[in-house]
């Protein structure tokens, strides 16, 4: 068991207060009896009567109050049971690699970079989409990179049934794949060597978007920078593809940390708060 806020255990020290107060009052229980009871009870019986009242009433209240403070302190400390992270996390995050085949001269460089992007995030399912004037599913989500690479190796611009260049449509098609697969976190990576892109706005979505430009040069072409702005995508040069991995890793990490189901943590606070509520009600119960 792990405590998220161990300093709140100091509240548990208050559990000793009702017990100590009860000890200090020992022998003086008559002070807590109602009315002028001394006139009704003979002196030799007063100690016995006072002791009986303490046993049936004061002691139960004292122990209940002490238990209440103890449980509240534990609840505020945030105890969690730690287990192994859920294996389902890898099936709730995915990466779609979109291969832009509109430029025949850069097809080989695009395929090579797509292989690097697919292998960058170990254990995360990856899918392959081929794009020109339209977008087409090639490989559904898989963690088998050899299967992914076999299909990628034979992709050629001549195989595409539609010509042209519509990267906005490719983004939308890839994000639809993430939705159909039931992904919680996803990243679409467009790998392209194009230098001219039609201008068209693409609405912001909850998925991560990135563009990797493989044409040699210190700066991407202005058209690619404009495409990144229009699609709200992170623009990455081929030499800095590790940026994609960090971006997706941070998203998956936030998904895991924000969900006890995925992180393997079982919080005990709700149960302790419920127990504290029962103890609180017990303090006000009416004796039979």
RANORSUL-V762251 format. One record per residue. N is the residue number from 1. RES is the residue in one letter. PHI is phi as a letter, one per 20 degrees, with the letter a starting at -180 (none if undefined). NEAR is the number of other ideal C-beta (glycine too) atoms within 10 Angstrom. Layout:
n=N res=RES phi=PHI near=NEAR
n=N res=RES phi=PHI near=NEAR
This chain:
n=1 res=X phi=none near=8
n=2 res=X phi=d near=11
n=3 res=X phi=d near=15
n=4 res=X phi=f near=13
n=5 res=X phi=c near=11
n=6 res=X phi=f near=11
n=7 res=X phi=f near=9
n=8 res=X phi=f near=16
n=9 res=X phi=f near=15
n=10 res=X phi=f near=11
n=11 res=X phi=f near=17
n=12 res=X phi=f near=17
n=13 res=X phi=f near=11
n=14 res=X phi=f near=15
n=15 res=X phi=f near=18
n=16 res=X phi=f near=12
n=17 res=X phi=f near=13
n=18 res=X phi=f near=19
n=19 res=X phi=f near=13
n=20 res=X phi=f near=11
n=21 res=X phi=f near=11
n=22 res=X phi=f near=18
n=23 res=X phi=f near=10
n=24 res=X phi=f near=9
n=25 res=X phi=e near=14
n=26 res=X phi=f near=10
n=27 res=X phi=n near=11
n=28 res=X phi=c near=10
n=29 res=X phi=f near=20
n=30 res=X phi=g near=16
n=31 res=X phi=f near=7
n=32 res=X phi=d near=12
n=33 res=X phi=e near=16
n=34 res=X phi=f near=6
n=35 res=X phi=m near=7
n=36 res=X phi=e near=7
n=37 res=X phi=f near=13
n=38 res=X phi=f near=12
n=39 res=X phi=f near=6
n=40 res=X phi=e near=10
n=41 res=X phi=d near=15
n=42 res=X phi=f near=8
n=43 res=X phi=g near=7
n=44 res=X phi=f near=7
n=45 res=X phi=d near=10
n=46 res=X phi=f near=16
n=47 res=X phi=f near=13
n=48 res=X phi=f near=9
n=49 res=X phi=f near=17
n=50 res=X phi=f near=20
n=51 res=X phi=f near=14
n=52 res=X phi=f near=11
n=53 res=X phi=f near=16
n=54 res=X phi=f near=21
n=55 res=X phi=f near=11
n=56 res=X phi=e near=10
n=57 res=X phi=c near=14
n=58 res=X phi=f near=17
n=59 res=X phi=f near=12
n=60 res=X phi=f near=15
n=61 res=X phi=f near=15
n=62 res=X phi=f near=19
n=63 res=X phi=f near=16
n=64 res=X phi=f near=17
n=65 res=X phi=f near=21
n=66 res=X phi=f near=20
n=67 res=X phi=f near=17
n=68 res=X phi=f near=21
n=69 res=X phi=f near=19
n=70 res=X phi=f near=20
n=71 res=X phi=f near=23
n=72 res=X phi=f near=21
n=73 res=X phi=f near=19
n=74 res=X phi=f near=20
n=75 res=X phi=f near=20
n=76 res=X phi=f near=20
n=77 res=X phi=f near=21
n=78 res=X phi=m near=16
n=79 res=X phi=f near=20
n=80 res=X phi=c near=17
n=81 res=X phi=e near=12
n=82 res=X phi=e near=11
n=83 res=X phi=c near=10
n=84 res=X phi=f near=7
n=85 res=X phi=g near=14
n=86 res=X phi=f near=16
n=87 res=X phi=f near=9
n=88 res=X phi=f near=10
n=89 res=X phi=f near=21
n=90 res=X phi=f near=16
n=91 res=X phi=e near=16
n=92 res=X phi=d near=20
n=93 res=X phi=c near=23
n=94 res=X phi=b near=28
n=95 res=X phi=c near=26
n=96 res=X phi=d near=29
n=97 res=X phi=e near=28
n=98 res=X phi=d near=29
n=99 res=X phi=e near=24
n=100 res=X phi=e near=29
n=101 res=X phi=d near=24
n=102 res=X phi=f near=23
n=103 res=X phi=d near=19
n=104 res=X phi=f near=11
n=105 res=X phi=f near=9
n=106 res=X phi=d near=21
n=107 res=X phi=f near=18
n=108 res=X phi=f near=12
n=109 res=X phi=f near=17
n=110 res=X phi=f near=28
n=111 res=X phi=f near=19
n=112 res=X phi=f near=13
n=113 res=X phi=f near=22
n=114 res=X phi=f near=26
n=115 res=X phi=f near=17
n=116 res=X phi=f near=15
n=117 res=X phi=f near=24
n=118 res=X phi=f near=23
n=119 res=X phi=e near=13
n=120 res=X phi=f near=20
n=121 res=X phi=d near=21
n=122 res=X phi=f near=9
n=123 res=X phi=n near=10
n=124 res=X phi=e near=23
n=125 res=X phi=g near=21
n=126 res=X phi=c near=24
n=127 res=X phi=c near=24
n=128 res=X phi=c near=25
n=129 res=X phi=c near=23
n=130 res=X phi=d near=24
n=131 res=X phi=c near=27
n=132 res=X phi=c near=23
n=133 res=X phi=f near=15
n=134 res=X phi=b near=15
n=135 res=X phi=c near=24
n=136 res=X phi=c near=16
n=137 res=X phi=f near=15
n=138 res=X phi=d near=18
n=139 res=X phi=c near=20
n=140 res=X phi=f near=13
n=141 res=X phi=f near=21
n=142 res=X phi=b near=16
n=143 res=X phi=d near=14
n=144 res=X phi=e near=11
n=145 res=X phi=f near=14
n=146 res=X phi=f near=7
n=147 res=X phi=f near=12
n=148 res=X phi=f near=23
n=149 res=X phi=f near=16
n=150 res=X phi=f near=11
n=151 res=X phi=f near=13
n=152 res=X phi=f near=21
n=153 res=X phi=f near=10
n=154 res=X phi=e near=9
n=155 res=X phi=f near=18
n=156 res=X phi=c near=13
n=157 res=X phi=g near=17
n=158 res=X phi=f near=8
n=159 res=X phi=e near=11
n=160 res=X phi=f near=17
n=161 res=X phi=f near=8
n=162 res=X phi=c near=11
n=163 res=X phi=e near=11
n=164 res=X phi=n near=12
n=165 res=X phi=b near=19
n=166 res=X phi=c near=20
n=167 res=X phi=f near=26
n=168 res=X phi=f near=20
n=169 res=X phi=f near=17
n=170 res=X phi=f near=27
n=171 res=X phi=f near=27
n=172 res=X phi=f near=16
n=173 res=X phi=f near=19
n=174 res=X phi=f near=27
n=175 res=X phi=f near=19
n=176 res=X phi=f near=14
n=177 res=X phi=f near=21
n=178 res=X phi=f near=24
n=179 res=X phi=f near=12
n=180 res=X phi=f near=11
n=181 res=X phi=f near=16
n=182 res=X phi=m near=10
n=183 res=X phi=f near=21
n=184 res=X phi=e near=17
n=185 res=X phi=c near=22
n=186 res=X phi=b near=27
n=187 res=X phi=c near=27
n=188 res=X phi=d near=27
n=189 res=X phi=d near=29
n=190 res=X phi=e near=30
n=191 res=X phi=d near=28
n=192 res=X phi=b near=28
n=193 res=X phi=c near=24
n=194 res=X phi=f near=20
n=195 res=X phi=d near=15
n=196 res=X phi=c near=11
n=197 res=X phi=c near=24
n=198 res=X phi=f near=13
n=199 res=X phi=e near=9
n=200 res=X phi=a near=12
n=201 res=X phi=f near=10
n=202 res=X phi=c near=17
n=203 res=X phi=f near=8
n=204 res=X phi=f near=9
n=205 res=X phi=c near=16
n=206 res=X phi=e near=10
n=207 res=X phi=e near=19
n=208 res=X phi=f near=21
n=209 res=X phi=c near=22
n=210 res=X phi=b near=23
n=211 res=X phi=c near=25
n=212 res=X phi=d near=29
n=213 res=X phi=d near=27
n=214 res=X phi=d near=24
n=215 res=X phi=f near=18
n=216 res=X phi=g near=10
n=217 res=X phi=q near=11
n=218 res=X phi=f near=6
n=219 res=X phi=c near=9
n=220 res=X phi=f near=22
n=221 res=X phi=f near=16
n=222 res=X phi=g near=11
n=223 res=X phi=f near=14
n=224 res=X phi=f near=24
n=225 res=X phi=f near=15
n=226 res=X phi=f near=13
n=227 res=X phi=f near=26
n=228 res=X phi=f near=20
n=229 res=X phi=f near=11
n=230 res=X phi=f near=17
n=231 res=X phi=d near=26
n=232 res=X phi=l near=15
n=233 res=X phi=d near=21
n=234 res=X phi=e near=16
n=235 res=X phi=e near=18
n=236 res=X phi=c near=21
n=237 res=X phi=e near=17
n=238 res=X phi=g near=20
n=239 res=X phi=f near=9
n=240 res=X phi=c near=10
n=241 res=X phi=f near=18
n=242 res=X phi=f near=11
n=243 res=X phi=g near=15
n=244 res=X phi=f near=22
n=245 res=X phi=f near=17
n=246 res=X phi=f near=11
n=247 res=X phi=f near=18
n=248 res=X phi=f near=22
n=249 res=X phi=f near=14
n=250 res=X phi=f near=12
n=251 res=X phi=f near=17
n=252 res=X phi=f near=21
n=253 res=X phi=f near=13
n=254 res=X phi=f near=11
n=255 res=X phi=f near=16
n=256 res=X phi=f near=20
n=257 res=X phi=f near=11
n=258 res=X phi=e near=9
n=259 res=X phi=c near=14
n=260 res=X phi=g near=14
n=261 res=X phi=f near=12
n=262 res=X phi=e near=18
n=263 res=X phi=e near=19
n=264 res=X phi=n near=15
n=265 res=X phi=d near=18
n=266 res=X phi=d near=14
n=267 res=X phi=f near=13
n=268 res=X phi=e near=18
n=269 res=X phi=g near=16
n=270 res=X phi=g near=9
n=271 res=X phi=f near=13
n=272 res=X phi=f near=20
n=273 res=X phi=f near=13
n=274 res=X phi=f near=12
n=275 res=X phi=f near=17
n=276 res=X phi=f near=19
n=277 res=X phi=f near=12
n=278 res=X phi=f near=12
n=279 res=X phi=f near=19
n=280 res=X phi=f near=14
n=281 res=X phi=f near=10
n=282 res=X phi=f near=15
n=283 res=X phi=f near=11
n=284 res=X phi=d near=7
n=285 res=X phi=f near=10
n=286 res=X phi=e near=4
n=287 res=X phi=f near=6
n=288 res=X phi=f near=3
